[in-house]
């Protein structure tokens, strides 16, 4: 914990607040992915901009651009140049038009690709769903990329890009590190130079329990963000423990992640957040 205590508070540095509200821009299927049907890329970028504008108008502090429409996801080393190119253009458009701090998440676990996109697009952080330990996921066995990613970030001269690291990734299991507690996994992420640690549920839209969030919070001096399952009903309890939230699915039309962001849901959600602030 001593290492983390020497770092500035990443949420305050990036967003100017200690209780950050970050919305996810879920890109539709990008070129090269199974569900891409030839839609003009300009339409993909406009969809991302529309969601980003809705978050900004609602008072969010930042956004993450994520290739969630590319299911099923590839292993990190199999992610194509076409994905990096489309996401870099999309993220740069979002950053330039909607002036809020922006992050990048490349699925599945594409830390190095995310760093390259962030550097090209002017993003200020990346999310990495598994940073330190190996795990078993839908894509197979995935190794934690921290050592390679930190060297790549240094090589890019991109140390200003912060690392948001999930402690226990969604859609995966630490079957080969089953002897590690949530606290130990958290300390691993901190030791491997993460700037923010993320608590998640078991899949998209599932919330981390209060007990899990507290276990992570108690194990680190880094900011703790909850990265799945946040909604109007639980954001109050979550922000009483955590330092911020990453939210998307509950704010989409009908609460379905692949739909567009619903401005009315954002207004209602942020009215709860503002009462807490």
Residue pairs with C-beta under 8 A, 6 or more apart in sequence:
1 187
1 190
1 220
1 221
3 190
3 191
3 193
4 190
4 220
4 221
4 222
5 221
7 195
7 222
9 18
9 223
10 125
10 162
10 195
10 196
10 222
10 223
11 17
11 18
11 19
11 20
11 196
11 223
11 225
11 243
11 244
12 18
13 162
14 20
14 62
14 101
14 124
14 125
14 162
15 22
15 61
15 62
15 101
16 61
17 61
18 223
18 243
18 244
19 239
19 243
19 244
19 273
19 276
19 277
20 61
20 62
20 225
20 243
20 244
20 245
21 59
21 60
21 61
21 62
21 244
21 245
21 247
21 270
21 273
22 60
22 61
22 62
22 63
22 64
22 103
22 225
22 244
22 245
22 246
22 247
23 51
23 52
23 55
23 60
23 62
23 63
23 64
23 246
23 247
23 248
23 251
23 261
23 266
24 63
24 64
24 66
24 68
24 105
24 246
24 247
24 248
25 48
25 51
25 52
25 55
25 63
25 64
25 65
25 66
25 94
26 51
26 66
26 68
26 69
26 248
26 257
26 258
27 44
27 47
27 48
27 65
27 66
27 67
27 68
27 69
27 70
27 86
27 87
27 90
28 39
28 44
28 47
28 69
28 258
29 35
29 36
29 37
29 39
29 69
29 70
30 36
30 44
30 67
30 69
30 70
30 82
30 83
30 86
30 87
31 41
31 82
31 83
31 86
32 70
32 80
32 82
32 83
33 67
33 69
33 70
33 71
33 83
34 70
34 71
34 72
35 69
35 70
35 71
41 86
41 89
44 86
44 90
45 89
45 90
45 93
47 260
48 65
48 90
48 93
48 94
49 93
49 94
49 97
49 98
50 260
50 261
51 260
51 261
52 63
52 94
52 97
52 98
52 100
53 97
53 98
54 260
54 261
54 262
54 263
54 266
55 63
55 98
55 100
55 261
55 266
56 63
56 98
56 99
56 100
57 263
57 266
58 263
58 266
58 267
58 269
58 270
59 270
59 273
59 274
60 100
60 266
60 270
61 100
61 101
61 244
62 100
62 101
62 102
62 103
63 94
63 98
63 100
63 101
63 102
63 103
64 102
64 103
64 104
64 105
64 127
64 246
65 87
65 90
65 91
65 94
65 102
65 103
65 104
65 105
65 123
66 104
66 105
66 106
66 107
66 127
67 83
67 87
67 105
67 106
67 107
68 107
68 257
68 258
69 258
70 83
70 107
72 138
72 139
73 107
73 108
73 138
73 139
74 80
74 108
74 139
75 108
75 109
75 139
75 140
75 142
76 108
76 109
76 110
76 111
76 112
76 113
76 142
76 145
79 106
79 110
79 113
83 106
83 110
83 113
84 106
84 113
84 116
84 117
87 104
87 106
87 117
87 121
88 116
88 117
88 120
88 121
89 121
91 102
91 104
91 117
91 118
91 121
91 122
91 123
92 120
92 121
92 122
94 102
95 102
95 121
95 122
95 123
96 122
101 124
101 125
102 121
102 122
102 123
102 124
103 118
103 123
103 124
103 125
103 126
103 127
103 164
104 114
104 117
104 118
104 121
104 123
104 125
104 126
104 127
105 114
105 126
105 127
105 128
105 129
106 113
106 114
106 117
106 126
107 129
108 129
108 137
108 138
108 139
108 142
109 128
109 129
109 130
109 137
109 139
109 142
109 145
109 169
111 126
111 128
111 131
111 145
111 146
111 148
111 149
112 145
112 148
112 149
112 152
114 126
114 127
114 128
115 126
115 149
115 152
115 153
115 156
115 158
115 161
116 156
117 123
118 124
118 125
118 126
118 158
118 161
119 156
119 158
119 161
123 161
124 160
124 161
124 162
125 161
125 162
125 163
125 164
125 195
125 196
126 161
126 162
126 163
126 164
127 164
127 165
127 166
127 198
127 227
127 246
128 145
128 149
128 163
128 164
128 165
128 166
129 166
129 169
129 170
129 172
130 137
130 142
130 144
130 145
130 166
130 169
130 172
131 144
131 145
131 146
131 149
131 163
131 165
131 166
131 189
131 192
131 194
132 144
132 146
132 165
132 185
132 188
132 189
132 191
132 192
132 194
133 144
133 174
133 177
133 180
133 185
133 188
134 141
134 142
134 143
134 144
134 174
134 176
134 177
135 141
135 142
135 144
135 169
135 172
135 173
135 174
135 175
135 176
135 177
136 142
136 172
136 173
136 174
136 175
136 176
137 169
137 171
137 172
137 173
138 171
138 172
141 176
142 172
144 192
146 165
146 192
146 193
146 194
147 192
149 163
150 192
150 193
153 159
153 161
162 195
162 196
163 193
163 194
163 195
163 196
164 194
164 195
164 196
164 197
164 198
164 225
165 189
165 192
165 194
165 196
165 197
165 198
166 197
166 198
166 199
166 200
166 227
167 182
167 185
167 186
167 189
167 197
167 198
167 199
167 200
167 216
168 174
168 182
168 185
168 199
168 200
168 212
169 200
170 200
170 201
170 202
170 203
170 204
170 206
170 228
171 202
171 203
171 204
174 180
174 185
177 185
180 188
181 215
182 212
182 215
182 216
182 219
183 215
183 216
183 218
183 219
184 219
186 197
186 215
186 216
186 219
186 220
187 219
187 220
189 197
189 220
189 222
190 197
190 220
190 221
190 222
194 222
195 222
195 223
196 222
196 223
196 224
196 225
196 243
196 244
197 216
197 220
197 222
197 223
197 224
197 225
198 224
198 225
198 226
198 227
198 246
199 208
199 212
199 213
199 216
199 224
199 225
199 226
199 227
199 242
200 206
200 208
200 226
200 227
200 228
200 229
201 207
201 208
201 228
201 229
203 228
204 228
204 249
204 257
205 228
205 229
205 249
205 250
205 257
206 228
206 229
207 226
207 228
207 229
207 230
207 231
207 234
207 238
208 226
208 228
208 229
210 237
210 238
210 241
213 224
213 226
213 238
213 241
213 242
214 241
216 224
217 224
217 241
217 242
223 243
223 244
224 241
224 242
224 243
224 244
225 242
225 243
225 244
225 245
225 246
226 238
226 242
226 244
226 245
226 246
227 245
227 246
228 246
228 249
229 249
229 250
230 238
230 245
230 246
230 247
230 250
231 247
231 250
231 269
232 250
232 268
232 269
232 272
235 245
235 247
235 269
235 272
235 273
235 276
236 272
236 276
238 245
239 245
239 273
239 276
247 269
248 257
248 261
249 255
249 256
249 257
250 265
250 269
251 261
251 262
251 265
251 266
251 269
252 258
252 259
252 260
252 261
252 262
252 265
253 259
253 260
253 261
253 262
253 265
255 265
